[in-house]
Amino acid sequence: MFMADFLTLDKVSVYNKALQLSNYIWDIVIQWEWLPKKTVGEQWIRSIDSISANIAEGFGRNGKKDKIKFYYYSKGSLLESIDWFTKAKTRNLLSNDQIEFLAQSFVDLPKEINYFIKFTNEKLKY
């Protein structure tokens, strides 16, 4: 079997979507003034970056239980990111277009993480 026959992280849809979302939020926060950047922004970037990072770490782990543990960590980071999104929206730090895009992303991404957890649980033997 050739290496090309194996799934690589760059081919995992949920990872790529989480990574793109973290870059999108970075581009927003980097433009904020000092106080919102220091308070909301830094925490939001840490939590949103953690989603793809935990998917990557889980992907690199051996064993189904260990992989799934990190995928659940990414789900927790996603929920934290949604909280920071709510704060940014309430504090008028986002444009209407940004709110609309992020709101939809925060509906879609949890479903994709749940599917990835289910897929891993069903397809891996150990």
Summary of the structure (lengths in Angstrom):
residues: 126
radius of gyration: 15.9
end to end distance: 20.3
largest distance: 54.0
contacts: 357
relative contact order: 0.15
helix: 83%
strand: 0%
